[in-house]
Amino acid sequence: MAEYRNIKAQPLTNAIRAIAKAGGSTDREAELVSTNLVEANLKGHDSHGVGMVPRYVEAVVEGGLAVNQHVKMVMDTGPLLTLDGLTGYGQVMGHEAMELGAERAKRNGVCVVGLSNSHHIGRIGHWAEQCIDHGLVSIHFVNVISRPIVAPWGGSDARHGTNPFCVGIPRAGKEPIVLDFATSKIAQGKTRVAFNKGVELEPGTIIDNEGRPTNNPRYTVIAPHGAILPFGEHKGSGLALVCELLGGALSGGEVVKGPADGKRRVLNGMLSILIDPSKLGTGENLAREVESFVAWHTGSPPAPGVDKVKIAGEPERETKKKRLAEGIPVDPTTWQEILEAGKRFGLDQAAIEKIVG
């Protein structure tokens, strides 16, 4: 297998921006899409990074992803906000939804945002971090309308998406707490990354098309398809159910109702709860108690083979520091797919290679 290459964040961002612009996106949209995807890579979540570009390009060509859209206001009562993403780039829809929600949360103390019908909104932690920048606590439930990829607990085939759950908590003068995870054992994109790298998955992660345990990631990438298992057995499966209903239905969107329709688009629904601690009257208490518990939590003596006890979000920040210095590793299969995607938008392969240097 060929070696992966390390590409610096800015040149990689420039290349992805050029591809998005070649697909008809405005400068602003191309900037939001490219910086969001590269940030996911920097944080170590390659599943939600630039490897998504080929899927996006296919969706644009097919008509399932509409360029240059903005969130449509369906209902606005101040503390309650319902938005339609109009199948536009999720990087734009997520950004606009959180900005609108943050403004209302700071005015009213809280805002519940229902965002439906958005194309792939990527790493959900990105939206929690945006809320944190506004000094807000946020909770996010997300569903996925695409080819079902995760089996319910006790089931033997795929019935829903990876249905992420996320919480962001700001800390005054210190790095925030960002809990962000798929309710499946691993994210779907991580199986694609493993397949492209030619490596096996950990035992107990997926099942094949007959419901039998397997380590081969091809069963989540090419037909006949198997399924990823839920994390935490019945607990993860229960949380996935809740994410489907809150993120998909309560947000104003749809839930998964059957097998895939063969389209390349990935639609997300997200229900977000944004809270201003100062308006709740507990801001000072939160700040004080967070520090007390973080100190107690991280003070546990590390288990054998562990360097230290960490808080949610810390591993991602460590990875970002490393990748900013060393570059973002991109495997040859993924890079070739990105080059081919650019070609579909009329962007010459040599031009992309020149951008990344």
Disulfide bonds with the S-S distance in Angstrom:
none
